Amino acid sequence: MAISSLEGENPDASTVLMMEVADEATYVQHHVKKIAFLFSAMRHHAERLRSDGWHVEYVAFDDPDNSGSFTGEVARATERHAPDRIVVTEAGEWRVRQMLEEWPDKFEADVEIRADTRFLASHAEFEAWAEGRKQLRMEYFYREMRRKTGLLMDGDQPEGGQWNFDKENRKPAKRDLTMPQPLSFSPDPITREVLALVAERFGDHPGTLDGFDFAVTEADALAQQKAFLNHALAGFGDYQDAMLTDVPFLWHSVLSPYINCGLLDPIDLCREVEKRYRAGKVPLNAAEGFIRQVIGWREYVRGIYWREGPDYTARNFLEARRLLPAWYWTGDTDLFCLSQAIGQTLHSAYAHHIQRLMITGNFALLIGADPAEVQRWYLEVYADAYEWVEAPNTLGMSQFGDGGLLGSKPYASSGAYIDRMSDYCGHCRYDVKQRTGPDACPFNALYWDFLARNRDKLGSNQRLAMPYRNWDRMDAATQVALRNQAAGFLDTLD
């Protein structure tokens, strides 16, 4: 996929600088598979650029002269080449953006920072949409992106007469031996070299390198895309919220790492999805649900991230301060749903959106975990996580840290939701039907305790009116028992 920094440039008169630097690999403790994936994809891309006629200078992580930072490596390159211009695509997070904005004062060359054209909506376009709105709801932004692209449009109206088919996409799944599987790619010599490097240098980071099978080239990422479109997309809509024991992928695409790192073009992917629908190969709810995640949600959270500024990640509307349990880094817990979601995360650097939102995120919200710590954990452990996409999803939607800017209510639930959408509860040592007692599912009491202790901040939220009415209908003894049950469980986490 093309990147704006190379557009219109002459390969014969340019040097492409690529680097693996400690600042980016260690500012949080990224999952070892995430580091290996990105380093290998970078090295393969460097070879692709060379074959296309570009002169590429590549600084490997273990190069003894590696300065460890973007700025340091650009400084070394300017000493070697004395360039007239430095051209770079804009950063994907505030930390790096602030670094790039210092370059004109550090280097004698002209510095040109170009917009990232791999996104559909520019910063100015999102600002124009958001200007004057009391609520910045994704649904209305998504409609604008549908109109802009023409995806799933029938003239000026949405295909099928409605914009959103999410209500059709909440079916639990049954175990199916014919369920599609993502492709698996064996490491080639370049990847094996990277795996050895990561094993040596990042042994204290979370996760395992065992079973590394990521696509690390554009060709292989496109093959993964084709496999999803042909075999899994048709079932994606119905079962996108479902969870099954030891079945990490279901009908999900597993393409987000390749989209977010630039190996796949998100708009081309959405047009391929639309083609399958137009050809009668997939139902509308599947095509619309997938396209909404890409041109709706993905573009929207990027707009929120840049609009809200660098202090967005420090927000903590509910004033939550608890640390995450240590088992978020091991998966060693007798809460079966969490052991499943965390276990596959540590193995694969992957979990689908409902596992993130309603298992690991929901639990962190209910116990009152500090959203900054939760946000950092998500940034560490997922191969598709970059701050621009991860922070609004985690801090805003999952943890309600922004007080409702991004989500209209906290995504909090008792064990009933998990039982309805998964088979996890049948394997758990806790009883999802019980609210109190030694065998009661902790989610149940934690849910009511969360509502009770945050009533001053959440009591006026219209989407929580019914849960609060249900709480108020309980007698005092029941309320005390639930809160004591929650307190006893929380004590075990300290």
C-alpha positions as a printed Julia matrix, in Angstrom:
494×3 Matrix{Float64}:
   0.0     0.0    0.0
   1.35    3.44  -0.94
   2.46    5.91   1.72
   2.3     9.67   1.22
   5.97   10.34   2.02
   7.0     8.56  -1.2
   4.28    9.92  -3.47
   5.7    11.92  -6.36
   9.31   11.35  -5.3
  12.05   10.15  -7.62
  13.59    6.83  -6.5
  16.86    7.73  -8.21
  17.18   10.96  -6.24
  15.89    9.78  -2.86
  17.01    7.71   0.09
  14.38    5.88   2.12
  15.35    5.63   5.78
  13.79    2.85   7.85
  14.72    1.98  11.4
  13.94   -0.35  14.29
  14.46    1.75  17.4
  14.27    1.11  21.12
  12.07    4.16  21.77
   9.25    2.63  19.73
   9.75   -0.98  20.79
   9.92   -0.28  24.53
   7.87    2.83  25.42
   5.4     0.19  26.6
   6.15   -3.51  26.89
   4.74   -4.59  23.55
   3.79   -8.24  23.07
   6.73  -10.13  21.56
   4.63  -11.27  18.58
   3.67   -7.65  17.9
   7.32   -6.58  17.8
   8.29   -9.56  15.66
   5.41   -8.92  13.26
   6.28   -5.26  12.76
  10.04   -5.78  12.47
   9.57   -8.59   9.97
   6.99   -6.63   7.94
   9.38   -3.66   7.88
  12.3    -5.77   6.68
  10.21   -7.41   3.99
   8.9    -4.02   2.9
  12.46   -2.69   2.64
  13.24   -5.52   0.25
  10.11   -4.73  -1.74
  11.13   -1.06  -2.03
  14.62   -2.05  -3.18
  13.16   -4.3   -5.86
  11.06   -1.32  -7.01
  14.19    0.76  -7.49
  14.42    2.73  -4.23
  17.65    3.18  -2.32
  16.83    2.04   1.21
  18.98    2.47   4.29
  17.73    0.14   6.99
  18.87    0.39  10.6
  18.3    -2.91  12.4
  17.61   -3.02  16.12
  20.92   -4.71  16.87
  23.01   -2.36  14.72
  25.77   -1.24  17.14
  25.43    2.37  15.93
  21.64    2.46  16.35
  20.8     5.57  18.4
  17.49    4.12  19.6
  15.2     6.92  18.41
  13.63    8.33  15.24
  15.3    11.68  15.81
  18.69   10.12  16.46
  18.56    8.07  13.27
  17.44   11.01  11.15
  20.32   13.01  12.65
  22.82   10.31  11.68
  21.34   10.11   8.18
  21.56   13.87   7.66
  25.24   13.71   8.6
  25.77   11.05   5.94
  23.77   12.69   3.16
  23.27   16.43   3.92
  19.8    16.32   2.3
  17.9    19.34   1.04
  14.57   17.9    2.23
  13.28   15.44   4.8
   9.84   14.09   3.88
   7.81   12.09   6.38
   4.2    10.94   6.73
   2.46   12.35   9.79
   2.69   10.41  13.02
   0.06    8.04  14.36
   0.17    9.3   17.95
   0.79   12.51  19.85
   4.1    11.39  21.32
   5.66   10.97  17.88
   3.87   13.98  16.39
   5.47   16.24  18.98
   8.84   14.7   18.11
   8.38   15.36  14.37
   7.36   18.95  15.0
  10.77   19.55  16.59
  12.67   18.46  13.48
  12.6    21.81  11.61
  14.56   23.32  14.5
  16.96   20.39  14.75
  17.92   19.88  11.1
  19.12   22.25   8.41
  17.06   20.49   5.74
  13.5    21.52   5.0
  11.1    19.19   6.8
   7.83   18.31   5.09
   5.23   16.42   7.14
   2.58   14.98   4.84
  -0.95   13.87   5.69
  -1.52   10.15   6.03
  -3.6     9.34   2.96
  -4.33    5.79   4.15
  -7.37    7.2    5.97
 -10.66    8.25   4.46
 -11.32   11.35   6.58
  -8.73   14.08   7.0
  -8.31   15.86  10.34
 -10.0    18.93   8.86
 -12.92   16.87   7.59
 -13.53   15.32  11.0
 -13.26   18.74  12.68
 -15.8    20.16  10.24
 -18.19   17.28  10.98
 -17.75   17.65  14.76
 -18.02   21.43  14.89
 -21.08   22.58  16.83
 -22.38   19.1   17.66
 -23.49   18.44  21.22
 -22.74   14.74  20.85
 -20.11   13.16  18.63
 -21.83    9.85  17.94
 -20.16    7.44  15.55
 -23.42    6.51  13.83
 -23.83    9.95  12.24
 -20.2    10.21  11.2
 -20.46    6.74   9.66
 -23.38    7.88   7.52
 -21.24   10.69   6.14
 -18.51    8.2    5.24
 -21.05    5.99   3.49
 -22.21    8.95   1.45
 -18.64    9.97   0.68
 -17.58    6.54  -0.55
 -20.89    5.38  -1.99
 -20.41    2.06  -0.21
 -23.69    0.14   0.18
 -25.69    3.1   -1.08
 -28.79    2.99  -3.28
 -28.71    6.47  -4.73
 -28.81    8.79  -1.73
 -30.33    6.12   0.52
 -28.65    3.25   2.37
 -28.88   -0.18   0.8
 -31.72   -2.15   2.39
 -33.44    0.98   3.7
 -31.44    1.34   6.91
 -27.93    2.39   7.84
 -27.16   -0.09  10.58
 -27.97   -3.79  10.94
 -26.27   -4.26  14.28
 -29.37   -5.75  15.92
 -29.08   -8.71  13.54
 -25.44   -9.29  14.51
 -25.77  -10.54  18.08
 -26.32  -14.28  17.74
 -24.49  -16.74  19.97
 -22.53  -19.38  18.06
 -22.46  -23.15  18.35
 -19.32  -25.2   17.89
 -18.96  -25.92  14.18
 -16.3   -28.21  12.73
 -16.61  -26.45   9.38
 -15.85  -23.03  10.87
 -13.35  -21.18   8.63
  -9.78  -20.67   9.82
  -7.41  -17.83   8.97
  -4.39  -18.74   6.85
  -1.14  -19.53   8.62
   2.21  -18.4    7.21
   5.45  -20.21   8.02
   8.37  -17.94   8.96
  10.86  -17.43   6.14
  14.59  -16.69   6.74
  13.96  -12.97   7.33
  11.24  -13.69   9.89
  13.3   -16.39  11.59
  16.12  -13.89  12.03
  13.68  -11.41  13.56
  12.24  -14.05  15.88
  15.72  -14.84  17.19
  16.39  -11.12  17.76
  13.1   -10.59  19.61
  13.64  -13.69  21.75
  17.07  -12.38  22.77
  16.24   -8.71  23.31
  12.62   -8.7   24.53
  12.41  -11.72  26.81
  10.75   -9.71  29.61
   7.86   -8.56  27.39
   4.46  -10.27  27.55
   3.4   -13.09  25.28
   5.12  -15.9   23.46
   6.72  -16.27  20.04
   5.55  -19.88  19.78
   3.44  -20.51  16.71
   4.25  -17.2   15.01
   2.31  -17.3   11.72
   1.55  -13.68  10.78
   1.5   -12.47   7.21
   4.5   -10.14   6.89
   4.24   -9.17   3.21
   1.57   -7.39   1.22
   1.06  -10.51  -0.91
   0.41  -12.7    2.12
  -1.82  -10.09   3.76
  -3.87   -9.97   0.54
  -4.1   -13.76   0.62
  -5.44  -13.55   4.19
  -7.92  -10.91   3.04
  -9.12  -13.13   0.17
  -9.54  -16.11   2.53
 -11.75  -14.02   4.83
 -13.85  -12.64   1.99
 -14.4   -16.05   0.41
 -14.88  -18.21   3.49
 -15.72  -16.22   6.65
 -17.42  -12.95   5.7
 -20.83  -14.53   5.13
 -20.98  -15.6    8.8
 -19.28  -12.54  10.23
 -22.44  -10.48  10.68
 -24.54  -12.99  12.61
 -21.75  -14.11  14.93
 -19.45  -11.12  15.33
 -20.3   -10.84  19.05
 -20.12  -14.56  19.82
 -17.45  -16.28  21.92
 -16.52  -19.97  22.11
 -14.03  -21.84  24.27
 -10.7   -22.41  22.54
 -12.03  -20.88  19.29
 -10.25  -17.54  19.03
 -11.2   -16.43  15.52
 -14.74  -17.65  14.67
 -15.81  -15.69  11.55
 -13.64  -12.64  12.25
 -11.29  -11.33   9.6
  -8.12  -11.06  11.75
  -7.07   -8.33   9.3
  -6.77   -5.34  11.65
  -2.99   -5.77  12.22
  -2.44   -5.62   8.46
  -4.75   -2.64   7.95
  -3.27   -0.63  10.81
   0.37   -1.21   9.82
  -0.3    -0.39   6.16
  -0.1    -3.78   4.44
  -3.77   -3.61   3.4
  -5.83   -0.75   2.02
  -9.01   -0.4    4.14
 -11.1     1.19   1.38
 -10.1    -1.43  -1.19
 -11.06   -4.08   1.37
 -14.46   -2.48   1.93
 -15.08   -2.35  -1.82
 -14.29   -6.06  -2.03
 -16.8    -6.68   0.77
 -19.42   -4.71  -1.14
 -18.71   -6.72  -4.3
 -19.46   -9.95  -2.42
 -22.77   -8.51  -1.27
 -23.71   -7.22  -4.73
 -22.89  -10.65  -6.16
 -25.23  -12.31  -3.67
 -22.42  -14.15  -1.89
 -22.85  -12.56   1.57
 -25.89  -11.12   3.38
 -26.32   -7.39   3.87
 -25.96   -7.54   7.65
 -22.48   -9.09   7.26
 -21.31   -6.62   4.62
 -22.7    -3.6    6.46
 -21.38   -4.74   9.84
 -17.87   -5.15   8.52
 -17.84   -1.93   6.51
 -19.14   -0.03   9.55
 -16.19   -1.21  11.62
 -13.72    0.06   9.01
 -15.07    3.31   7.55
 -17.24    4.07  10.56
 -15.63    3.05  13.82
 -11.95    3.0   12.77
 -12.11    6.43  11.12
 -14.22    7.85  13.94
 -11.89    6.87  16.78
  -8.94    8.33  14.87
 -10.84   11.59  14.55
 -11.67   11.61  18.26
  -8.06   10.88  19.22
  -6.6    13.8   17.29
  -9.42   16.21  18.08
  -9.24   15.68  21.84
  -5.5    16.33  22.16
  -2.55   14.74  23.93
  -4.18   14.86  27.38
  -7.03   12.58  26.29
  -5.31    9.48  27.67
  -5.12   11.06  31.15
  -8.89   11.4   31.58
 -10.52    9.47  34.4
 -14.16   10.51  34.7
 -15.05    7.79  37.22
 -11.91    8.46  39.28
 -10.96    4.78  39.15
  -7.58    4.01  40.76
  -7.21    0.24  41.16
  -4.33   -1.61  39.52
  -5.09   -4.46  37.15
  -4.67   -7.89  38.73
  -1.26   -9.43  38.04
  -2.98  -12.27  36.18
  -3.79   -9.91  33.3
  -0.19  -10.71  32.28
  -0.48  -14.47  32.83
  -4.11  -15.49  32.31
  -3.84  -17.54  35.51
  -7.31  -16.99  37.0
 -10.24  -19.26  37.79
 -12.59  -16.79  36.09
 -12.86  -18.91  32.96
 -13.97  -16.17  30.56
 -10.98  -14.04  31.54
  -8.54  -16.93  31.35
  -9.82  -17.6   27.83
  -9.6   -14.01  26.59
  -6.26  -13.28  28.27
  -4.78  -16.66  27.43
  -5.41  -16.32  23.71
  -4.23  -12.7   23.86
  -0.9   -13.72  25.36
  -0.53  -16.51  22.81
  -1.68  -14.74  19.65
  -1.59  -10.97  20.38
  -5.24  -11.12  19.32
  -8.75  -11.12  20.76
 -11.86   -9.99  18.95
 -13.74   -6.85  19.89
 -16.33   -8.41  22.21
 -13.67  -10.29  24.16
 -11.87   -6.97  24.6
 -14.96   -4.91  25.41
 -17.16   -7.29  27.41
 -14.63   -9.62  29.05
 -11.29   -7.95  29.83
 -12.64   -4.41  29.51
 -15.89   -5.03  31.38
 -14.05   -6.68  34.27
 -11.55   -3.8   34.5
 -14.43   -1.31  34.5
 -16.36   -3.17  37.2
 -13.4    -3.44  39.58
 -12.56    0.26  39.16
  -9.22   -0.18  37.4
  -7.32    2.97  36.5
  -8.16    3.62  32.82
  -4.58    4.73  32.1
  -3.32    1.34  33.24
  -6.02   -0.48  31.29
  -5.23    1.57  28.2
  -1.53    0.77  28.54
  -2.26   -2.95  28.83
  -4.3    -2.97  25.63
  -1.56   -1.03  23.84
   0.98   -3.62  24.95
  -0.74   -6.88  24.19
  -2.5    -6.53  20.81
  -0.75   -6.64  17.45
  -3.19   -4.11  15.96
  -2.85   -1.6   18.83
  -1.55    1.91  18.2
  -2.5     4.74  20.5
  -4.71    6.54  17.95
  -7.01    3.52  17.69
  -6.49    1.88  21.06
  -6.89    4.85  23.42
 -10.39    5.96  22.34
 -11.6     2.36  22.2
 -10.23    1.51  25.64
 -10.31    4.72  27.66
 -13.42    6.09  25.97
 -15.69    3.22  25.02
 -14.58    0.46  27.38
 -13.68    2.39  30.56
 -15.91    5.48  30.2
 -12.88    7.53  31.15
 -13.96   10.43  28.96
 -17.35   10.67  30.66
 -19.44    9.8   27.62
 -17.73   11.71  24.82
 -17.34    8.52  22.82
 -19.91    6.12  24.29
 -23.42    6.95  25.45
 -23.09    4.65  28.48
 -20.51    2.49  30.25
 -20.23   -0.99  28.75
 -20.82   -2.73  32.06
 -22.62   -6.03  32.41
 -23.21   -8.89  34.81
 -22.4   -12.49  34.0
 -25.72  -12.87  32.16
 -24.38  -11.19  29.02
 -21.29  -13.43  28.97
 -23.49  -16.49  29.44
 -25.78  -15.43  26.6
 -23.0   -14.73  24.09
 -20.55  -17.52  24.93
 -20.13  -21.06  26.24
 -17.57  -19.88  28.8
 -19.81  -20.04  31.85
 -20.37  -23.78  31.47
 -16.65  -24.35  32.05
 -16.25  -21.97  34.99
 -15.92  -22.89  38.64
 -18.32  -20.01  39.44
 -22.09  -20.22  38.94
 -23.33  -17.47  36.63
 -26.84  -17.81  38.08
 -25.75  -16.96  41.63
 -25.22  -13.4   42.85
 -23.9   -14.06  46.36
 -22.09  -16.86  48.1
 -18.72  -18.59  47.57
 -19.67  -19.95  44.14
 -21.37  -16.82  42.78
 -20.08  -15.36  39.51
 -18.06  -12.27  40.54
 -19.41  -10.27  37.59
 -22.89  -10.28  39.14
 -22.14   -8.52  42.43
 -19.45   -6.37  40.82
 -22.0    -5.05  38.33
 -24.39   -3.82  41.0
 -21.55   -2.5   43.13
 -20.25   -0.55  40.11
 -23.63    1.11  39.62
 -24.04    1.87  43.31
 -20.63    3.4   43.93
 -20.77    5.51  40.74
 -24.33    6.75  41.1
 -23.32   10.37  41.61
 -21.69   10.35  38.17
 -23.94    7.9   36.3
 -27.34    8.22  37.93
 -28.6    10.75  35.39
 -27.57    8.68  32.38
 -30.82    7.82  30.58
 -29.43    4.55  29.23
 -28.88    3.37  32.81
 -32.32    4.35  34.05
 -33.64    0.79  34.02
 -30.68   -0.77  35.88
 -30.93    1.9   38.55
 -34.68    1.3   38.88
 -33.95   -2.39  39.33
 -31.38   -1.57  42.0
 -33.82    0.66  43.81
 -36.45   -2.11  43.84
 -34.12   -4.38  45.8
 -34.57   -4.44  49.54
 -31.8    -3.03  51.72
 -30.59   -6.46  52.83
 -30.11   -7.59  49.23
 -28.23   -4.41  48.35
 -25.93   -4.82  51.36
 -25.31   -8.49  50.52
 -24.37   -7.66  46.93
 -22.02   -4.86  47.94
 -20.41   -7.02  50.61
 -19.99   -9.82  48.07
 -18.27   -7.39  45.7
 -16.06   -5.98  48.47
 -14.96   -9.45  49.48
 -13.99  -10.31  45.92
 -12.16   -7.0   45.43
 -10.16   -7.7   48.56
  -8.79  -10.83  46.88
  -7.35   -8.66  44.1
  -5.33   -6.41  46.4
